[in-house]
Amino acid sequence: MADLTQLSLTEALQGLQRGDFSSRELTQAYISRIQTLEPVIHAFITLDLEAALSKAVLADRLLSTNEENLPPFTGLPLAIKDVLCLEGVRCTCGSMILENFVPPYTATTVQRLLDAGVIPLGKTNTDEFAMGSSTENSAFGPTHNPWDVDRVPGGSSGGSAAAVAARMTPAALGTDTGGSVRQPCSFCGTTGIKPTYGRTSRYGLVAYGSSLDTVGVITRNVADTALLFQHIAGFDPLDATSAQEPVPTYTLPDSPDLKGLRIGVPEEYFIEGIQPEVEQAVKKAIQHMEGLGARAVPIHLPHTEYALPAYYIIAPAEASANLARYDGVRFGPRIGEGETLWEMFSETRGVLFGAEVKRRIMLGTYALSAGYYEAYYGKAQKVRALIKEDFIEAFKQVDLIAAPVAPSTAFKFGEHANDPLAMYLEDVFTLPASLAGIPGLAFPVGYDKNKLPVGMQLMGPHFSEPLLFNVGHAYQLASNWHKCWPEDELIKNTAFEKKEEIR
Amino acid sequence: MKLSREEVEHIAQLAHLKLSEDEKIQYAEQLSDILEYAARLNELDTEEIPPTARVLDRKLRLRADQSLPGLSTQEVLKNSPESRDGQFKVPPVLGE
């Protein structure tokens, strides 16, 4: 039998439903690949492979009944970022402070996929509490980029993106607070959506920055992203900020026609310091879209440079409040028995939180403390309004905005080890959309000279996911970057050749 | 904006974080750098700008005031390092 891990999510579902192969065969193919590659990639914190195989057997029984109304994803294996709760499977958030936490409930987004028939393979690696851009902040060790194992996969959803890129899973759930779906997609050559704030439920997502946190998906192409996202999006009474807008059916075009589409190209995203190959690849993709009938319109988002300082006040401030609950009382291990309560709190938190988490808690505590609240948090929330206004103004002239996801391709381990600010600068192009709460779709548009993927993001108005999917899919109908995967040199080279032909 | 070692100790105390001497030195430096970077926000005049409370311009909704099933006490206590008689057990709140 052909290697089933080469099938996209959509193709795998068709194969399952046609009976070309069983869920057991598909799941086993992924398990075998995980067993081979996991020692090198380290994409997972917790694997649940035995349970996955038993669920596949059950799924096959359902599939063999040939019933009409089977759940749409019956028998499909999938990976879940380890900040989303799945009842009965430990959820660590990449932190020692939740090392042994086994959630007694399931996140809404995960539950919707379980109801749709998905089989969880395991929980993927993440920077501790999703704070980071490289997975180097995971207490369980970093994930390695399948394109070059000496480089980071991006973060914080680096485990999910690396697992998809290495074909250890057809797709994965990720989360994006300041770029944590989009940036790893860019570094790993995967496709993923950071949705409109409130479009996906935050219930059961371990909170980091509550006004920014979103749940998204990471897949191999836009069609898979749209299909998977369809089943996690939508109102949830258990999340107070969940949006009540109905979820449209995400239908995709059959042909790559972008006639009439106005694409904004913000000057502020093509700045000095950006890797030239990133700029070239993104600009070529925009030209390619013009070739499909779109019109590129130069625009300005004047407050772009202030997104980074605003985010690194707002997110740590919210984090410092959200992470107050980890105190050695209700979850996790406890350090400092026999002392007073306050000493136990400080010792547990001081010992079990990692360096970056402590840094952000300190930063946030300072920004919210008496005498500084207005100067920092208050000011940042006002600047946030200006950033949001930039986008509202831009969307009067254009339908969506195209920009690079990150200033560079995947960097090497330890490159920003002693300079947190340099690491924060990696997020410079993803933070504005996060602060404005608008959706961003990331997908590959080329490679640098080291054959590392370059990602582009399309940003649109609130709830414009259908448009982003349509345009991204149209581009992928006319290009092959999303068909290039690491490991298999032949596939990679073939795709490179094909791409040359298109040009 | 330069944070002193005393200020770092004060913040750590507010945040209930016990820090080593090395961490205090390191955080004083790193947090100062980050706050200095954040001071760029002051280049913008925001006198007339209301702060963003929510990114979506929609009313928050209220749910009906009805009790719904929740987790059992046993499930809630399951992840705690120490519990007794259906309650979380903690060290003394006050010292000797």
Chai-1 contact restraints between the chains, C-beta under 6 A:
chainA,res_idxA,chainB,res_idxB,connection_type,confidence,min_distance_angstrom,max_distance_angstrom,comment,restraint_id
A,F101,B,N79,contact,1.0,0.0,6.0,A-B,restraint_1
A,P104,B,L71,contact,1.0,0.0,6.0,A-B,restraint_2
A,P104,B,E75,contact,1.0,0.0,6.0,A-B,restraint_3
A,Y197,B,V55,contact,1.0,0.0,6.0,A-B,restraint_4
A,G198,B,L56,contact,1.0,0.0,6.0,A-B,restraint_5
A,P309,B,Y37,contact,1.0,0.0,6.0,A-B,restraint_6
A,P309,B,A38,contact,1.0,0.0,6.0,A-B,restraint_7
A,P309,B,R40,contact,1.0,0.0,6.0,A-B,restraint_8
A,P309,B,L41,contact,1.0,0.0,6.0,A-B,restraint_9
A,I313,B,A38,contact,1.0,0.0,6.0,A-B,restraint_10
A,V329,B,F88,contact,1.0,0.0,6.0,A-B,restraint_11
A,V329,B,V90,contact,1.0,0.0,6.0,A-B,restraint_12
A,R330,B,S80,contact,1.0,0.0,6.0,A-B,restraint_13
A,F331,B,N79,contact,1.0,0.0,6.0,A-B,restraint_14
A,R334,B,P81,contact,1.0,0.0,6.0,A-B,restraint_15
A,E339,B,P91,contact,1.0,0.0,6.0,A-B,restraint_16
A,T340,B,P91,contact,1.0,0.0,6.0,A-B,restraint_17
A,T340,B,P92,contact,1.0,0.0,6.0,A-B,restraint_18
A,T340,B,G95,contact,1.0,0.0,6.0,A-B,restraint_19
A,L341,B,V90,contact,1.0,0.0,6.0,A-B,restraint_20
A,L341,B,P91,contact,1.0,0.0,6.0,A-B,restraint_21
A,L341,B,V93,contact,1.0,0.0,6.0,A-B,restraint_22
A,M344,B,P91,contact,1.0,0.0,6.0,A-B,restraint_23
A,F345,B,H16,contact,1.0,0.0,6.0,A-B,restraint_24
A,S346,B,H16,contact,1.0,0.0,6.0,A-B,restraint_25
A,S346,B,K18,contact,1.0,0.0,6.0,A-B,restraint_26
A,E347,B,K18,contact,1.0,0.0,6.0,A-B,restraint_27
A,R349,B,H16,contact,1.0,0.0,6.0,A-B,restraint_28
A,R349,B,L17,contact,1.0,0.0,6.0,A-B,restraint_29
A,G350,B,L17,contact,1.0,0.0,6.0,A-B,restraint_30
A,G350,B,K18,contact,1.0,0.0,6.0,A-B,restraint_31
A,K358,B,L17,contact,1.0,0.0,6.0,A-B,restraint_32
A,I361,B,A15,contact,1.0,0.0,6.0,A-B,restraint_33
A,M362,B,I11,contact,1.0,0.0,6.0,A-B,restraint_34
A,M362,B,Y27,contact,1.0,0.0,6.0,A-B,restraint_35
A,L363,B,L31,contact,1.0,0.0,6.0,A-B,restraint_36
A,T365,B,I11,contact,1.0,0.0,6.0,A-B,restraint_37
A,T365,B,L14,contact,1.0,0.0,6.0,A-B,restraint_38
A,T365,B,A15,contact,1.0,0.0,6.0,A-B,restraint_39
A,Y366,B,I11,contact,1.0,0.0,6.0,A-B,restraint_40
A,G378,B,P51,contact,1.0,0.0,6.0,A-B,restraint_41
A,K379,B,L41,contact,1.0,0.0,6.0,A-B,restraint_42
A,Q381,B,P51,contact,1.0,0.0,6.0,A-B,restraint_43
A,Q381,B,T52,contact,1.0,0.0,6.0,A-B,restraint_44
A,K382,B,T46,contact,1.0,0.0,6.0,A-B,restraint_45
A,K382,B,I49,contact,1.0,0.0,6.0,A-B,restraint_46
A,K382,B,P51,contact,1.0,0.0,6.0,A-B,restraint_47
A,V383,B,L41,contact,1.0,0.0,6.0,A-B,restraint_48
A,V383,B,L44,contact,1.0,0.0,6.0,A-B,restraint_49
A,R384,B,T52,contact,1.0,0.0,6.0,A-B,restraint_50
A,A385,B,I49,contact,1.0,0.0,6.0,A-B,restraint_51
A,A385,B,T52,contact,1.0,0.0,6.0,A-B,restraint_52
A,P420,B,Q30,contact,1.0,0.0,6.0,A-B,restraint_53
A,L421,B,D33,contact,1.0,0.0,6.0,A-B,restraint_54
A,L421,B,I34,contact,1.0,0.0,6.0,A-B,restraint_55
A,G437,B,V55,contact,1.0,0.0,6.0,A-B,restraint_56
